[in-house]
Structure formats: C-alpha cells, structure tokens
Amino acid sequence: MTELGQNLIDALALGSLYALIALGITLVYTVMGMMNFAHGEFIMLSAYALYVFAGLPFAAAVAAALLTGIVIALLAERVAFRSVRNADLSAQLVTSLAVAAILQNVVTVAVDARAQSVETPASISESTSIGSISVPNLEFVTLGLTAIVLGCLGWLLYRTRTGLAMRAAAENFDMARLLGIRADRVIAIAFAISGVLAAAVGVLIVMQTGQVTPTMGLTPVLVGFVAVVIGGFGRMFGAVIGGLLLGALSSLLGAYLPEGLAPFRDAIVFTFPVLILIFRPHGLLGGEIGKARV
C-alpha cells in the first residue's frame, strides 16, 4: 500500500503539471479558435527569466518569470497573431510555428544552445513524510498551484464580467462583438492568462530539472496538445481531465511496466489518445476544431 500511495501521488502531481499546460493552450483556443504552437516557447522564455534573474531572491525571480510570460504572450498576440485572427486555420498554424521557431532561435543565439543550470531553493528538492509515504516538496507545490489556478480560473470565468465576456466570445464571437464586447480586450486577457500559466509551468519544470534549454518547450507543448485532444478541443474541463489522465498514465506505466517494456512507455502512452479518438473522435467531452466551448 505504501508503494501504491506513493505512485498515486506522483501520478497526480505529473497529471496536474500536464493539466496546467493544456489549460494554457485551451484558453486561447476557446476565445480565438487558434491552436498556439508557440505556447512551448512561452514556457521556455519564462523559465529563462529564472536564469537571467538568478541573483535575486527566488521569489523575486519567480515574479519576474510570471511577468515575462505575460509580456511575451501579449507581444506575440499583438505583433503576430492579431493580423491572422480572421485567417483560416492553416495561416494561424504557420504563424504560431513561425513565432515558436523565431523565439527559440533568438534564445539560442542570445544565450547558448547548451543547457544552463539554475539554482533553486534546497527545500524544493527535499521530501516530506506522510505516514510511511515520502512525498517530494515539489509535488506539493505542483498540486497546490494547480488547485489555486483552477479555483482562480473558475472564479474569473463564472463570477466576473470579464469571464462572462470570455465565455460569450467562446460561444459566438461575432454575436459577442455585436453586443458590445471588445474583441481585442478579451483576446488579450486570454493570452495574458495563458502567459501566466506558461510561466507557472516553466518555473515548475526548472524546479524539477534545475536547468533551462532553448528546446525545453517542445515536449510540454506536445503533451499539452495531446491532453487537449483527449479532453476535446475548446473544453476547459476537458483539458484538465486530459492532462490528469495523460500524466497519471505516464507515471503509473513508468512505475509498473515490466523492465523489458519500459523503453516503450512513451509509445504506449501516446497510443492511449489514439484509442480514445477511435471511439470518441471529438475527445472525451466532445469538442470540435473551430467550435470552441468553455
């Protein structure tokens, strides 16, 4: 039971991280209808803020990372994505891929292609015992942060006028504009929140690995999109469910797969969404590309 409890907590923590990634991607999609492949670079640049501001107290460096995520997301929306807002999906896709490539190459040239180490508080790498289970402090941080994010996002979407505007835009953008909702403001808020979520993920990844690289956003964005597909395009709750399921599956397979099958863990994990799409072509909650719902 001790081993099972430990593995379940590990699975929940990894699933929570994946849920944060998927939420950042889905939030932009629900409002703008665009799949933002540059979200991984938002994560990467926010993580690099920790490296740049390493001389400051860690809390101040984290605040700088959060601010970086917001600024980068807003700049990308204003400079690159606003002009293709009404374009077809292929133009939006190419634009997001171009933004991702540009940001990644800028960091490679400006800093270094090699991994850079980042010092994090020693307490993060320690563990806390709960009965006979030893839980890494980072997993407590991940679980707590995810719970706070979900609570704040739920409050924003369902208890504020801004959330009402975002949900109206997600339901019918043209009608929302006719009713007086400012499109630029709603989309900017969605990008800003996605930037905060990207920064939170970047900070968690740095605390886990202790380093940053220009390509560190590639795996998270892939995982995030798979989680979105599992839950259903444009479904906020679906993104959370997809992230939790994907993270739990990856963690539990890593713990219980026989040694001979361990190298095939990722192949097995990514077979899971394929099976879901065979029986549920629009994901578990039935979202569709081009038909976003909060």
N, C-alpha and C positions, 0 to 999 in steps of 0.2 A: 504493500500500500504506500510505503514511503516513496518508492521509486515512481509509482504511478502518479502520486500527488505532485512530485517534483516535475515530472514530464508534462502534466496538465497545465501547471503554472507557466512553464516555459512555452508551451503551445499558445496559451492565451496571450502572453506578452508579445510573441512574434506576430500573432494574428492582429493584435492591437496596432503594432507598427505598420503592418500592411494595410490596415483599415484607414490609418491616417493618410497614407499615400493615395489610396483610392478615393478618399473624400476630397482631397485637393484637386484631383483630376475631374471628378464628377461634378464638383461645384461649378466649375467653369462651363462644363458641358450643359448642365441644366439651364443655365441662363443664356449662353451664347450659341450652344449647339456645335461647339468645336472641340475636337479631341486634341488637347495640348501636349504634344510630344516633347515640348521644351520644359515640362514640369520637372524632369530629372535634373536639368541644369539649374533650375531654381533651387533645388535641394543642394546641388554641388556648390553653387556660389554662396549660399547661406552657410554651408559648412566651412568654406574658405574664410568667411568672416571670423570664425573662431581662431583660425590660423593667423590671420592678419592682426587681430586684437588679442593675441595670446598674452601680451604683457599686462593687460588689465585684469582685475578680478574676474573670476569665471562668470559670475552673474552679469557683469557688465558686458563681457564678450558674448554671452547668450543674447542679451538685449540687442547688441549690435547685429547679431545673426538674424534675429527676428525683423529688425528694421531693414536689413539687406534684402530679405525675402520679399517684403512689401514693396520696396523701391524697384527691385528688378522686375517683379510681376507687373507693377503699374507701368513701368517704362516699356516693357515688351508689349503690353496691351495698347499703349498709346502709339508707339512707333511702328510696330509690325502688324498687330492683329486687327486694329481698328479699320485699316484700309481694306481688309478682306472679310469684314464682318458679314457682308451680304453676298460673298462669292460662294461658289459651290464647294463641296467637301474636299475635293482634290486640291483646290487652291489653298484652302486652310491647312490641309495636311502638309503640303510642300512648304508653306510658310513656317509652320511650327517646327518642322525638321530643319529648316534653314536657320532659324533662331537657335535651336539646340546646337547645331554644328558651329555657328559663329561664337556662341558663348564658350563652348568647350575649347575651341582653338585659341580664343583670346586668353583664357586662363593658362593654357599650355605654353603660350609664348611669353605671357607676362610673369608667370611664376616658374613652373617647371613641369615637365611631363611625369617626373617621378613622384612617388608618394612623399608627402610631408607629414611629419609627426606633429601631433597636437597634444599638449599636456592637459589632462582633465583631473578633477578632484579625486584624490585617492579613495575617498569614501564611496565613490561610484562603483569601483571595482571590488568592493567588499561585499559580503553577504550577511543576511540576517536570518537567524534561525526561528522557524515557527514550528514548535514541537520538534519532530525529527526531520523536518524539511528545511533545507538551507536554500534561501531564495536570494539571488543577486540583487543588490540595491537598484541596479539599472532597470530590472524588470518592474520593481515597484514604481519607479519614475515613469516608465512607459505606460503601465496600467493607469496610474493616476492622471497622467497627461491626457490619455485617450478619454478617460471619463470626463475630465474637465472640458475638453474640446467638444465632445458630444453634447454635454449639458449646455455649453455656451451657444453652440450652433443651433440646437433645438430652440433655445430661448430666442435667439436672433430671428430664426425663420418663422416662428409661430407666436411670438409675443411682441414684435415690434413692427412699425410701419415699413421699415426697410425690408424686413423679412417678407412682409406681405407683398411688397413691390417685386421682390426677387421671385416669389412663388407665382405671382401673376405673369411675370416675364417668362418664366419657365413653361407656364401653361399655354400662353398665346402672346408672343412678343409683340406682334403688330397691334393687337387689341389693347395690350397694356400701354403702348405708346399713345394710342388714341384717347385713352383715359387719363393722360397727363403724366404718366410715369416716364422719367428721364432715362433713356436707354444708356447714355454714356455713364451716368452715375451708378446705375445698377450693375453694369458690367464691370466698372472699375472696382466696386466693392467686392464683387465676386472674385476678381483677380487678386485684390489685396488679401482677402481671406485665404485664397489658395496659396499666396506667397507666405503667409504666416504658417500654414500647415506644412509647406515645403521646408521652411526654416526649422520647424519643430522636428521634422524627420531628419534633417541634416544634422542637427545637434545630437539627436539620439544615436545616429549612425557613428558620429565621431566619438561619442562616449563609449560606444561598443568596440570600435576598431582602433581608436587612438590615432587615426591618420586621415588625410584627405588626398584625393587624386582627381585630375580633371575628368576622368571617366566614371567617377563613383555614382553618378546619377543614372547610368544606363540600366543596371539591374533593378533599382527601385521603380523606375518608370515602367519597365516591362512587367514587374509584379503587379504594379498598380493597375495597369490596363487589363491584365488577366483577371484581377479581382473585380474590376468594373464589368467585364464580360460575364463573369459568373453571376453577379448580382442583378445585372440588367442595366443597359445604358440609361443614364439620367436618373437613376433611382438612388437617392442619398442613403436610405436604409439598406438598399441592396449592396452599395459599395462597402458598407460596414460588414454586412454578412459575408460578402465575397472575400474581403480581407481576412476576417476571422477564420473562415473555412480554409483558405489557402495557407495561412500561417500555421494553423493547427495541423493540417495535413503534412506540411513540410517538416514541422518539428517532430511530430509523432513518428513519421516514417524514418527520420534520422535516428530516433531512439530505438525503434523496434524492428527495422528491416534486418534480415539476416546479413551477415558480413558479405556474402557473395553478391547480394543485390544492392548493397549500399551505394556503389558507383552509379546506379540507375535511379537514384532517388529523384532527381530533378525531372527525368523523363517520366516517371510515374506521376509526379505532382502535376505536370503540365498535360498529362493525359486526362486528368480529372475534369478540367473545364471543357475539353473536347466531348467527353461523355455527357456532361450537363447540356451542352448545346445540341447534342443529338436528340435528346428528349425534351429540352426546353430551349428552342432556337433563339429566344429573346432573353435568356437568362432566367434566374430563379423568380424574379419579380416582374418579368415581362416587359422590360424597357425595349425601345427601338431606336436605332440611329435616326436622328432627325426629329424624334418625338420625345423630348426630354420632359421629365416629371420630377418634382421634388419629393 
